[in-house]
Amino acid sequence: MELSDLAATDLDTRLAARLASLRAERGWSLDLLAERSGISRTTLSRLERGETSPTASLLGRLCTAYNRTMSRLIAETEAEAPQLVRTADQATWVDPETGFRRRGVSPPAAGLDAELVEATLPAGAVISYAAPPVQGLEQHIWMLGGTLALTVDSKVHHLQPGDCLRFRLFGPTRFAAPGPDDAHYALVVCRP
């Protein structure tokens, strides 16, 4: 097993524990969380016990239920956020379903409202989110390589390297990498 695989496994373990603690903090049953997230009780139980890794779609639904961005959820699995984040300390999460890679370059921290994420969506992959984790969440996507077809508010934006799209999230979104290259982009997320 490579070092990056060990780090991913450690992140998955911490993420499972954080998901369980979020539910416990609210006093929610698995049934109530299943109702709020649209995820089966069995799947939720397996996620919280670390028996399965969550997909981007599942994490998106859980973040919506808990009113958190994905970056904030992942950052909550870490110790207190340092001011300087070295490359080796930037948490990377990989969606087991699509291969989508998300690296928290500058993760959220107490007292700060913005975060910077590096993302790579493999060519041919698609990720859809039914609702934003936080209504009115501000995002800026700066394309670094490849192409991305991003649907926001029912409008498709075809992004090329160098393009920057900024928007607020109020409804569903869809990220698609039509290829032939992976879609590689920087994402800035600002809480409303």
MDTraj code that builds the backbone (N, CA, C; nanometers):
import mdtraj as md
import numpy as np

residues = "MET GLU LEU SER ASP LEU ALA ALA THR ASP LEU ASP THR ARG LEU ALA ALA ARG LEU ALA SER LEU ARG ALA GLU ARG GLY TRP SER LEU ASP LEU LEU ALA GLU ARG SER GLY ILE SER ARG THR THR LEU SER ARG LEU GLU ARG GLY GLU THR SER PRO THR ALA SER LEU LEU GLY ARG LEU CYS THR ALA TYR ASN ARG THR MET SER ARG LEU ILE ALA GLU THR GLU ALA GLU ALA PRO GLN LEU VAL ARG THR ALA ASP GLN ALA THR TRP VAL ASP PRO GLU THR GLY PHE ARG ARG ARG GLY VAL SER PRO PRO ALA ALA GLY LEU ASP ALA GLU LEU VAL GLU ALA THR LEU PRO ALA GLY ALA VAL ILE SER TYR ALA ALA PRO PRO VAL GLN GLY LEU GLU GLN HIS ILE TRP MET LEU GLY GLY THR LEU ALA LEU THR VAL ASP SER LYS VAL HIS HIS LEU GLN PRO GLY ASP CYS LEU ARG PHE ARG LEU PHE GLY PRO THR ARG PHE ALA ALA PRO GLY PRO ASP ASP ALA HIS TYR ALA LEU VAL VAL CYS ARG PRO".split()
xyz = np.array([
    [0.0848, -0.1178, 0.0000],
    [0.0000, 0.0000, 0.0000],
    [0.0892, 0.1239, 0.0000],
    [0.0602, 0.2207, -0.0896],
    [0.1384, 0.3428, -0.0992],
    [0.0992, 0.4400, 0.0110],
    [0.1860, 0.5393, 0.0358],
    [0.1607, 0.6399, 0.1378],
    [0.0308, 0.7140, 0.1103],
    [0.0030, 0.7475, -0.0169],
    [-0.1207, 0.8193, -0.0497],
    [-0.2429, 0.7331, -0.0201],
    [-0.2312, 0.5994, -0.0369],
    [-0.3417, 0.5090, -0.0042],
    [-0.3663, 0.5067, 0.1459],
    [-0.2565, 0.5082, 0.2259],
    [-0.2702, 0.5117, 0.3717],
    [-0.3370, 0.6407, 0.4165],
    [-0.2972, 0.7540, 0.3535],
    [-0.3566, 0.8828, 0.3889],
    [-0.5049, 0.8834, 0.3553],
    [-0.5420, 0.8262, 0.2398],
    [-0.6826, 0.8209, 0.2001],
    [-0.7612, 0.7355, 0.2979],
    [-0.7052, 0.6218, 0.3393],
    [-0.7719, 0.5341, 0.4350],
    [-0.7902, 0.6053, 0.5677],
    [-0.6880, 0.6783, 0.6136],
    [-0.6964, 0.7540, 0.7375],
    [-0.8038, 0.8622, 0.7270],
    [-0.8102, 0.9316, 0.6143],
    [-0.9124, 1.0340, 0.5928],
    [-1.0509, 0.9706, 0.5936],
    [-1.0678, 0.8563, 0.5280],
    [-1.1972, 0.7874, 0.5269],
    [-1.2411, 0.7507, 0.6690],
    [-1.1464, 0.7074, 0.7524],
    [-1.1769, 0.6709, 0.8912],
    [-1.2209, 0.7932, 0.9706],
    [-1.1470, 0.9033, 0.9548],
    [-1.1825, 1.0266, 1.0255],
    [-1.3146, 1.0838, 0.9749],
    [-1.3389, 1.0708, 0.8443],
    [-1.4637, 1.1188, 0.7857],
    [-1.5824, 1.0383, 0.8394],
    [-1.5669, 0.9087, 0.8492],
    [-1.6734, 0.8237, 0.9042],
    [-1.7057, 0.8659, 1.0477],
    [-1.6022, 0.8906, 1.1272],
    [-1.6228, 0.9320, 1.2660],
    [-1.6914, 1.0683, 1.2728],
    [-1.6530, 1.1596, 1.1830],
    [-1.7148, 1.2928, 1.1844],
    [-1.8618, 1.2845, 1.1438],
    [-1.8932, 1.2018, 1.0456],
    [-2.0328, 1.1858, 1.0047],
    [-2.1165, 1.1318, 1.1202],
    [-2.0624, 1.0358, 1.1923],
    [-2.1345, 0.9799, 1.3071],
    [-2.1528, 1.0852, 1.4158],
    [-2.0486, 1.1666, 1.4385],
    [-2.0596, 1.2679, 1.5445],
    [-2.1567, 1.3789, 1.5063],
    [-2.1629, 1.4163, 1.3791],
    [-2.2584, 1.5187, 1.3367],
    [-2.4024, 1.4742, 1.3646],
    [-2.4302, 1.3492, 1.3346],
    [-2.5656, 1.2970, 1.3582],
    [-2.5945, 1.2940, 1.5086],
    [-2.4964, 1.2491, 1.5863],
    [-2.5141, 1.2404, 1.7317],
    [-2.5322, 1.3796, 1.7939],
    [-2.4558, 1.4790, 1.7448],
    [-2.4667, 1.6155, 1.7962],
    [-2.6080, 1.6706, 1.7808],
    [-2.6752, 1.6290, 1.6754],
    [-2.8108, 1.6774, 1.6488],
    [-2.9182, 1.5906, 1.7134],
    [-2.8768, 1.4759, 1.7634],
    [-2.9724, 1.3841, 1.8225],
    [-3.0618, 1.3180, 1.7186],
    [-3.0124, 1.3068, 1.5964],
    [-3.0899, 1.2479, 1.4867],
    [-3.0735, 1.0966, 1.4863],
    [-3.1780, 1.0271, 1.4571],
    [-3.1697, 0.8826, 1.4348],
    [-3.1228, 0.8595, 1.2908],
    [-3.0801, 0.7381, 1.2629],
    [-3.0454, 0.7043, 1.1246],
    [-3.1667, 0.7215, 1.0337],
    [-3.2852, 0.6878, 1.0851],
    [-3.4067, 0.7023, 1.0053],
    [-3.4322, 0.8481, 0.9689],
    [-3.4132, 0.9390, 1.0648],
    [-3.4354, 1.0811, 1.0377],
    [-3.3334, 1.1330, 0.9365],
    [-3.2061, 1.0948, 0.9529],
    [-3.1039, 1.1373, 0.8572],
    [-3.1333, 1.0791, 0.7190],
    [-3.1797, 0.9561, 0.7132],
    [-3.2156, 0.8946, 0.5845],
    [-3.3257, 0.9760, 0.5167],
    [-3.4217, 1.0184, 0.5949],
    [-3.5319, 1.0986, 0.5408],
    [-3.4813, 1.2340, 0.4899],
    [-3.3938, 1.2983, 0.5670],
    [-3.3429, 1.4316, 0.5301],
    [-3.2438, 1.4281, 0.4143],
    [-3.1711, 1.3183, 0.3999],
    [-3.0662, 1.3115, 0.2974],
    [-3.1068, 1.2331, 0.1730],
    [-3.2079, 1.1485, 0.1862],
    [-3.2449, 1.0633, 0.0731],
    [-3.1501, 0.9456, 0.0544],
    [-3.0735, 0.9140, 0.1589],
    [-2.9785, 0.8021, 0.1560],
    [-3.0342, 0.6937, 0.2467],
    [-3.0253, 0.5697, 0.2043],
    [-3.0828, 0.4614, 0.2840],
    [-3.0162, 0.4512, 0.4209],
    [-3.0936, 0.4027, 0.5163],
    [-3.0456, 0.3839, 0.6530],
    [-2.9247, 0.2902, 0.6541],
    [-2.9305, 0.1852, 0.5759],
    [-2.8214, 0.0879, 0.5694],
    [-2.6932, 0.1528, 0.5195],
    [-2.7034, 0.2314, 0.4138],
    [-2.5856, 0.2990, 0.3588],
    [-2.5283, 0.3967, 0.4598],
    [-2.6161, 0.4727, 0.5260],
    [-2.5689, 0.5669, 0.6288],
    [-2.4942, 0.4948, 0.7400],
    [-2.5478, 0.3840, 0.7843],
    [-2.4841, 0.3063, 0.8892],
    [-2.3460, 0.2574, 0.8448],
    [-2.3380, 0.2083, 0.7234],
    [-2.2092, 0.1597, 0.6702],
    [-2.1086, 0.2740, 0.6560],
    [-2.1556, 0.3932, 0.6149],
    [-2.0671, 0.5095, 0.6032],
    [-2.0118, 0.5490, 0.7389],
    [-2.1004, 0.5553, 0.8390],
    [-2.0574, 0.5973, 0.9729],
    [-1.9653, 0.4961, 1.0399],
    [-1.9762, 0.3710, 1.0034],
    [-1.8861, 0.2685, 1.0598],
    [-1.7584, 0.2548, 0.9773],
    [-1.7481, 0.3290, 0.8673],
    [-1.6287, 0.3237, 0.7831],
    [-1.6190, 0.1980, 0.6998],
    [-1.7314, 0.1304, 0.6785],
    [-1.7312, 0.0073, 0.5994],
    [-1.7311, 0.0348, 0.4493],
    [-1.7665, 0.1574, 0.4116],
    [-1.7666, 0.1962, 0.2713],
    [-1.7258, 0.3422, 0.2621],
    [-1.6629, 0.3790, 0.1517],
    [-1.6244, 0.5183, 0.1297],
    [-1.7388, 0.5910, 0.0603],
    [-1.7695, 0.7125, 0.1042],
    [-1.8792, 0.7858, 0.0415],
    [-1.8416, 0.8356, -0.0981],
    [-1.9379, 0.8374, -0.1861],
    [-1.9175, 0.8952, -0.3189],
    [-1.9398, 1.0459, -0.3083],
    [-1.9043, 1.1190, -0.4125],
    [-1.9274, 1.2637, -0.4140],
    [-2.0762, 1.2933, -0.4017],
    [-2.1575, 1.2140, -0.4672],
    [-2.3026, 1.2341, -0.4610],
    [-2.3553, 1.2156, -0.3187],
    [-2.3112, 1.1094, -0.2517],
    [-2.3552, 1.0853, -0.1137],
    [-2.3065, 1.1962, -0.0208],
    [-2.1794, 1.2349, -0.0350],
    [-2.1276, 1.3423, 0.0493],
    [-2.2039, 1.4716, 0.0243],
    [-2.2381, 1.4977, -0.1008],
    [-2.3157, 1.6170, -0.1334],
    [-2.4488, 1.6189, -0.0618],
    [-2.5167, 1.5044, -0.0589],
    [-2.6469, 1.4976, 0.0089],
    [-2.6318, 1.5121, 0.1608],
    [-2.5263, 1.4528, 0.2157],
    [-2.5026, 1.4658, 0.3597],
    [-2.4652, 1.6099, 0.3958],
    [-2.3851, 1.6732, 0.3117],
    [-2.3487, 1.8126, 0.3377],
    [-2.4722, 1.9021, 0.3346],
    [-2.5641, 1.8739, 0.2448],
    [-2.6886, 1.9504, 0.2392],
    [-2.7686, 1.9292, 0.3677],
    [-2.7786, 1.8048, 0.4129],
    [-2.8524, 1.7753, 0.5362],
    [-2.7893, 1.8449, 0.6567],
    [-2.6562, 1.8531, 0.6585],
    [-2.5856, 1.9132, 0.7713],
    [-2.5510, 2.0616, 0.7502],
    [-2.5911, 2.1183, 0.6350],
    [-2.5673, 2.2593, 0.6039],
    [-2.4186, 2.2946, 0.6097],
    [-2.3378, 2.2129, 0.5386],
    [-2.1928, 2.2317, 0.5346],
    [-2.1449, 2.2153, 0.3916],
    [-2.0331, 2.2825, 0.3597],
    [-1.9670, 2.2545, 0.2331],
    [-1.8873, 2.1252, 0.2499],
    [-1.8543, 2.0627, 0.1396],
    [-1.7749, 1.9403, 0.1458],
    [-1.6372, 1.9701, 0.2050],
    [-1.5798, 2.0824, 0.1668],
    [-1.4483, 2.1186, 0.2211],
    [-1.4536, 2.1369, 0.3718],
    [-1.5598, 2.2014, 0.4196],
    [-1.5720, 2.2230, 0.5637],
    [-1.5853, 2.0894, 0.6360],
    [-1.6641, 1.9984, 0.5799],
    [-1.6799, 1.8663, 0.6407],
    [-1.5450, 1.7947, 0.6493],
    [-1.4703, 1.7977, 0.5404],
    [-1.3393, 1.7313, 0.5395],
    [-1.2436, 1.8009, 0.6357],
    [-1.2481, 1.9344, 0.6397],
    [-1.1596, 2.0086, 0.7304],
    [-1.1908, 1.9769, 0.8762],
    [-1.3168, 1.9473, 0.9054],
    [-1.3547, 1.9157, 1.0431],
    [-1.2976, 1.7823, 1.0903],
    [-1.2401, 1.7067, 1.0003],
    [-1.1763, 1.5809, 1.0396],
    [-1.0311, 1.6040, 1.0815],
    [-0.9818, 1.7242, 1.0588],
    [-0.8428, 1.7570, 1.0883],
    [-0.8311, 1.8274, 1.2229],
    [-0.7086, 1.8383, 1.2718],
    [-0.6814, 1.9169, 1.3923],
    [-0.6977, 2.0649, 1.3556],
    [-0.6719, 2.1551, 1.4499],
    [-0.6848, 2.2985, 1.4232],
    [-0.6081, 2.3357, 1.2971],
    [-0.6709, 2.4129, 1.2103],
    [-0.6115, 2.4477, 1.0809],
    [-0.4938, 2.5429, 1.0981],
    [-0.3784, 2.5089, 1.0410],
    [-0.2621, 2.5970, 1.0490],
    [-0.2757, 2.7116, 0.9485],
    [-0.1984, 2.8162, 0.9676],
    [-0.1990, 2.9291, 0.8743],
    [-0.1321, 2.8895, 0.7433],
    [-0.0222, 2.8161, 0.7503],
    [0.0486, 2.7678, 0.6319],
    [0.0160, 2.6206, 0.6142],
    [-0.0316, 2.5851, 0.4957],
    [-0.0670, 2.4462, 0.4686],
    [0.0280, 2.3939, 0.3611],
    [0.1199, 2.3092, 0.4022],
    [0.2169, 2.2501, 0.3090],
    [0.1465, 2.1491, 0.2184],
    [0.1993, 2.1306, 0.1002],
    [0.1405, 2.0381, 0.0034],
    [0.1148, 1.9015, 0.0653],
    [0.2099, 1.8509, 0.1407],
    [0.1962, 1.7176, 0.1997],
    [0.0832, 1.7109, 0.3021],
    [0.0421, 1.8264, 0.3539],
    [-0.0628, 1.8295, 0.4558],
    [-0.2010, 1.8635, 0.4005],
    [-0.2109, 1.8806, 0.2697],
    [-0.3390, 1.9147, 0.2069],
    [-0.4162, 1.7858, 0.1816],
    [-0.5281, 1.7723, 0.2501],
    [-0.6076, 1.6495, 0.2397],
    [-0.6634, 1.6320, 0.0990],
    [-0.6462, 1.5120, 0.0460],
    [-0.7011, 1.4779, -0.0851],
    [-0.8035, 1.3675, -0.0659],
    [-0.9182, 1.3873, -0.1261],
    [-1.0247, 1.2877, -0.1207],
    [-1.0547, 1.2441, -0.2633],
    [-1.0732, 1.1140, -0.2836],
    [-1.1036, 1.0594, -0.4156],
    [-1.2386, 0.9892, -0.4097],
    [-1.3278, 1.0277, -0.4999],
    [-1.4595, 0.9648, -0.5107],
    [-1.4402, 0.8241, -0.5672],
    [-1.4760, 0.7207, -0.4920],
    [-1.4547, 0.5839, -0.5397],
    [-1.5399, 0.5484, -0.6620],
    [-1.6458, 0.6230, -0.6859],
    [-1.7350, 0.5941, -0.7982],
    [-1.6870, 0.6547, -0.9297],
    [-1.6404, 0.7814, -0.9258],
    [-1.6049, 0.8514, -1.0499],
    [-1.4554, 0.8759, -1.0676],
    [-1.3778, 0.8651, -0.9591],
    [-1.2365, 0.8984, -0.9661],
    [-1.2100, 1.0470, -0.9476],
    [-1.3146, 1.1249, -0.9209],
    [-1.3019, 1.2683, -0.8945],
    [-1.2052, 1.2882, -0.7778],
    [-1.1062, 1.3773, -0.7968],
    [-1.0076, 1.4063, -0.6919],
    [-1.0277, 1.5487, -0.6440],
    [-1.0278, 1.5660, -0.5118],
    [-1.0520, 1.6961, -0.4500],
    [-0.9454, 1.7176, -0.3441],
    [-0.8615, 1.8195, -0.3649],
    [-0.7531, 1.8496, -0.2705],
    [-0.7813, 1.9833, -0.2032],
    [-0.7871, 1.9848, -0.0716],
    [-0.8104, 2.1071, 0.0044],
    [-0.6822, 2.1873, 0.0145],
    [-0.6574, 2.2742, -0.0839],
    [-0.5346, 2.3538, -0.0885],
    [-0.5295, 2.4482, 0.0318],
    [-0.6368, 2.5206, 0.0529],
    [-0.6500, 2.6110, 0.1667],
    [-0.7849, 2.5819, 0.2294],
    [-0.7892, 2.4835, 0.3184],
    [-0.9176, 2.4389, 0.3728],
    [-0.9813, 2.5446, 0.4629],
    [-1.1107, 2.5306, 0.4853],
    [-1.1789, 2.6269, 0.5717],
    [-1.1214, 2.6233, 0.7131],
    [-1.1297, 2.7372, 0.7785],
    [-1.0789, 2.7471, 0.9154],
    [-1.1666, 2.8444, 0.9928],
    [-1.1644, 2.8326, 1.1219],
    [-1.2441, 2.9204, 1.2078],
    [-1.2096, 3.0664, 1.1802],
    [-1.3131, 3.1490, 1.1641],
    [-1.2940, 3.2912, 1.1422],
    [-1.2699, 3.3309, 0.9981],
    [-1.2543, 3.2352, 0.9092],
    [-1.2322, 3.2645, 0.7674],
    [-1.3507, 3.2096, 0.6863],
    [-1.3899, 3.2820, 0.5828],
    [-1.5093, 3.2445, 0.5075],
    [-1.4817, 3.1804, 0.3718],
    [-1.3574, 3.1803, 0.3260],
    [-1.3265, 3.1266, 0.1935],
    [-1.2330, 3.0070, 0.2043],
    [-1.2380, 2.9234, 0.1030],
    [-1.1483, 2.8082, 0.0941],
    [-1.1107, 2.7879, -0.0519],
    [-0.9959, 2.7271, -0.0753],
    [-0.9468, 2.7013, -0.2094],
    [-0.9291, 2.5511, -0.2269],
    [-0.9847, 2.4987, -0.3358],
    [-0.9825, 2.3553, -0.3641],
    [-0.9252, 2.3342, -0.5034],
    [-0.8434, 2.2321, -0.5193],
    [-0.7997, 2.1885, -0.6520],
    [-0.8784, 2.0630, -0.6843],
    [-0.9366, 2.0570, -0.8034],
    [-1.0206, 1.9432, -0.8395],
    [-0.9833, 1.8890, -0.9767],
    [-0.9963, 1.7568, -0.9905],
    [-0.9765, 1.6908, -1.1187],
    [-1.0905, 1.5924, -1.1396],
    [-1.1675, 1.6151, -1.2439],
    [-1.2771, 1.5264, -1.2818],
    [-1.2327, 1.4498, -1.4058],
    [-1.2202, 1.3156, -1.3956],
    [-1.1722, 1.2374, -1.5097],
    [-1.2601, 1.2545, -1.6336],
    [-1.1963, 1.2488, -1.7492],
    [-1.2690, 1.2588, -1.8759],
    [-1.3806, 1.1551, -1.8792],
    [-1.5003, 1.1992, -1.9165],
    [-1.6167, 1.1117, -1.9242],
    [-1.6970, 1.1032, -1.7955],
    [-1.6426, 1.1540, -1.6851],
    [-1.7123, 1.1455, -1.5565],
    [-1.8141, 1.2586, -1.5412],
    [-1.9182, 1.2287, -1.4647],
    [-2.0240, 1.3259, -1.4365],
    [-2.0591, 1.3161, -1.2880],
    [-2.0735, 1.4318, -1.2234],
    [-2.1192, 1.4373, -1.0842],
    [-2.2328, 1.5383, -1.0782],
    [-2.3437, 1.4959, -1.0192],
    [-2.4594, 1.5846, -1.0035],
    [-2.4916, 1.6009, -0.8561],
    [-2.5302, 1.7224, -0.8200],
    [-2.5729, 1.7531, -0.6846],
    [-2.7159, 1.8069, -0.6924],
    [-2.8067, 1.7477, -0.6169],
    [-2.9474, 1.7858, -0.6213],
    [-2.9724, 1.9222, -0.5579],
    [-2.8901, 1.9603, -0.4623],
    [-2.9073, 2.0870, -0.3921],
    [-2.7734, 2.1321, -0.3371],
    [-2.7565, 2.2625, -0.3180],
    [-2.6305, 2.3098, -0.2590],
    [-2.6246, 2.2749, -0.1116],
    [-2.5043, 2.2558, -0.0582],
    [-2.4930, 2.2261, 0.0844],
    [-2.5379, 2.3439, 0.1701],
    [-2.5178, 2.4658, 0.1185],
    [-2.5568, 2.5888, 0.1867],
    [-2.6192, 2.6802, 0.0811],
    [-2.7426, 2.7245, 0.1023],
    [-2.8088, 2.8141, 0.0067],
    [-2.7302, 2.9439, -0.0083],
    [-2.7108, 2.9884, -0.1330],
    [-2.6419, 3.1138, -0.1603],
    [-2.4916, 3.1051, -0.1540],
    [-2.4382, 2.9827, -0.1456],
    [-2.2940, 2.9624, -0.1395],
    [-2.2298, 3.0219, -0.2655],
    [-2.1269, 3.1030, -0.2461],
    [-2.0567, 3.1647, -0.3588],
    [-1.9421, 3.0735, -0.4027],
    [-1.9310, 3.0519, -0.5346],
    [-1.8214, 2.9710, -0.5883],
    [-1.7603, 3.0403, -0.7099],
    [-1.6302, 3.0180, -0.7263],
    [-1.5561, 3.0657, -0.8430],
    [-1.4802, 2.9440, -0.8956],
    [-1.4978, 2.9111, -1.0219],
    [-1.4261, 2.7988, -1.0822],
    [-1.3339, 2.8538, -1.1899],
    [-1.2046, 2.8257, -1.1736],
    [-1.1023, 2.8705, -1.2678],
    [-1.0444, 2.7457, -1.3339],
    [-1.0640, 2.7341, -1.4632],
    [-1.0180, 2.6159, -1.5367],
    [-0.8675, 2.6196, -1.5577],
    [-0.8017, 2.5100, -1.5183],
    [-0.6569, 2.4967, -1.5328],
    [-0.6195, 2.4079, -1.6505],
    [-0.7083, 2.3135, -1.6865],
    [-0.6815, 2.2237, -1.7986],
    [-0.8052, 2.1439, -1.8340],
    [-0.8097, 2.0933, -1.9557],
    [-0.9244, 2.0161, -2.0013],
    [-1.0460, 2.1057, -2.0197],
    [-1.1626, 2.0448, -2.0280],
    [-1.2873, 2.1205, -2.0422],
    [-1.3885, 2.0699, -1.9402],
    [-1.4822, 2.1572, -1.9064],
    [-1.5851, 2.1240, -1.8088],
    [-1.7172, 2.1807, -1.8573],
    [-1.8197, 2.0968, -1.8568],
    [-1.9558, 2.1422, -1.8838],
    [-2.0247, 2.1492, -1.7484],
    [-2.0459, 2.2702, -1.6999],
    [-2.1017, 2.2911, -1.5672],
    [-2.2418, 2.3498, -1.5802],
    [-2.3395, 2.2787, -1.5249],
    [-2.4775, 2.3257, -1.5280],
    [-2.5114, 2.3891, -1.3935],
    [-2.5489, 2.5163, -1.3974],
    [-2.5893, 2.5917, -1.2793],
    [-2.7200, 2.6618, -1.3146],
    [-2.8220, 2.6456, -1.2326],
    [-2.9526, 2.7073, -1.2586],
    [-3.0034, 2.6745, -1.3987],
    [-2.9912, 2.5493, -1.4373],
    [-3.0384, 2.4973, -1.5664],
    [-2.9641, 2.5533, -1.6870],
    [-2.8575, 2.6286, -1.6662],
    [-2.7785, 2.6815, -1.7764],
    [-2.6444, 2.6095, -1.7813],
    [-2.6074, 2.5605, -1.8996],
    [-2.4809, 2.4891, -1.9167],
    [-2.3724, 2.5888, -1.9568],
    [-2.2622, 2.5853, -1.8841],
    [-2.1457, 2.6686, -1.9125],
    [-2.0344, 2.5756, -1.9594],
    [-1.9804, 2.6023, -2.0780],
    [-1.8706, 2.5219, -2.1323],
    [-1.7408, 2.5972, -2.1027],
    [-1.6622, 2.5425, -2.0098],
    [-1.5424, 2.6098, -1.9621],
    [-1.4165, 2.5492, -2.0223],
    [-1.3265, 2.6366, -2.0651],
    [-1.1979, 2.5997, -2.1250],
    [-1.0861, 2.6511, -2.0339],
    [-0.9618, 2.6048, -2.0531],
    [-0.8504, 2.6526, -1.9709],
    [-0.8424, 2.8054, -1.9702],
    [-0.8282, 2.8604, -1.8494],
    [-0.8199, 3.0052, -1.8313],
    [-0.9527, 3.0702, -1.7998],
    [-1.0654, 3.0062, -1.8358],
    [-1.1979, 3.0621, -1.8070],
    [-1.2242, 3.0603, -1.6568],
    [-1.3008, 3.1592, -1.6103],
    [-1.3422, 3.1638, -1.4710],
    [-1.4915, 3.1929, -1.4655],
    [-1.5645, 3.1062, -1.3987],
    [-1.7082, 3.1223, -1.3806],
    [-1.7342, 3.1464, -1.2329],
    [-1.8103, 3.2510, -1.2010],
    [-1.8458, 3.2761, -1.0618],
    [-1.9977, 3.2802, -1.0514],
    [-2.0476, 3.2269, -0.9397],
    [-2.1917, 3.2147, -0.9234],
    [-2.2258, 3.1882, -0.7780],
    [-2.3538, 3.1986, -0.7471],
    [-2.4072, 3.1594, -0.6163],
    [-2.4952, 3.0368, -0.6384],
    [-2.4890, 2.9443, -0.5454],
    [-2.5650, 2.8198, -0.5568],
    [-2.6998, 2.8300, -0.4872],
    [-2.8052, 2.7995, -0.5641],
    [-2.9393, 2.7949, -0.5076],
    [-3.0133, 2.6680, -0.5480],
    [-2.9652, 2.5997, -0.6508],
    [-3.0340, 2.4805, -0.6995],
    [-2.9356, 2.3713, -0.7367],
    [-2.9817, 2.2758, -0.8167],
    [-2.8956, 2.1635, -0.8551],
    [-2.7803, 2.2077, -0.9461],
    [-2.6717, 2.1302, -0.9409],
    [-2.5575, 2.1532, -1.0296],
    [-2.5136, 2.0200, -1.0882],
    [-2.4495, 2.0305, -1.2030],
    [-2.3990, 1.9104, -1.2708],
    [-2.2623, 1.9426, -1.3297],
    [-2.1617, 1.8629, -1.2942],
    [-2.0262, 1.8771, -1.3451],
    [-1.9997, 1.7618, -1.4410],
    [-1.9612, 1.7916, -1.5641],
    [-1.9312, 1.6869, -1.6624],
    [-1.8001, 1.7211, -1.7329],
    [-1.7135, 1.6211, -1.7434],
    [-1.5863, 1.6364, -1.8141],
    [-1.5992, 1.5629, -1.9473],
    [-1.6299, 1.6359, -2.0553],
    [-1.6544, 1.5697, -2.1836],
    [-1.5296, 1.5078, -2.2463],
    [-1.4104, 1.5472, -2.2009],
    [-1.2868, 1.4908, -2.2540],
    [-1.2401, 1.5667, -2.3762],
    [-1.1356, 1.5225, -2.4399],
    [-1.0656, 1.3974, -2.4140],
    [-0.9769, 1.4010, -2.2890],
    [-0.9474, 1.5210, -2.2373],
    [-0.8621, 1.5316, -2.1187],
    [-0.9470, 1.5465, -1.9933],
    [-0.8875, 1.5171, -1.8789],
    [-0.9542, 1.5397, -1.7512],
    [-0.9814, 1.6888, -1.7344],
    [-1.0885, 1.7227, -1.6634],
    [-1.1167, 1.8623, -1.6282],
    [-1.0402, 1.8928, -1.5002],
    [-0.9500, 1.9881, -1.5056],
    [-0.8667, 2.0249, -1.3914],
    [-0.8960, 2.1715, -1.3607],
    [-0.9370, 2.1987, -1.2379],
    [-0.9762, 2.3357, -1.2061],
    [-0.9515, 2.3693, -1.0596],
    [-0.9452, 2.5000, -1.0353],
    [-0.9378, 2.5519, -0.8988],
    [-1.0782, 2.6009, -0.8633],
    [-1.1189, 2.5742, -0.7412],
    [-1.2499, 2.6141, -0.6933],
    [-1.2331, 2.6974, -0.5668],
    [-1.2886, 2.8168, -0.5681],
    [-1.2905, 2.9013, -0.4493],
    [-1.4333, 2.8980, -0.3974],
    [-1.4494, 2.8657, -0.2697],
    [-1.5803, 2.8562, -0.2066],
    [-1.5863, 2.9609, -0.0954],
    [-1.6912, 3.0438, -0.0991],
    [-1.7091, 3.1480, 0.0028],
    [-1.8459, 3.1310, 0.0668],
    [-1.8499, 3.1220, 0.1966],
    [-1.9788, 3.1120, 0.2671],
    [-2.0548, 3.2422, 0.2523],
    [-2.1881, 3.2337, 0.2389],
    [-2.2672, 3.3562, 0.2238],
    [-2.2698, 3.4369, 0.3537],
])
top = md.Topology()
chain = top.add_chain()
for i, resn in enumerate(residues, 1):
    res = top.add_residue(resn, chain, resSeq=i)
    for name in ("N", "CA", "C"):
        top.add_atom(name, md.element.get_by_symbol(name[0]), res)
traj = md.Trajectory(xyz[None], top)
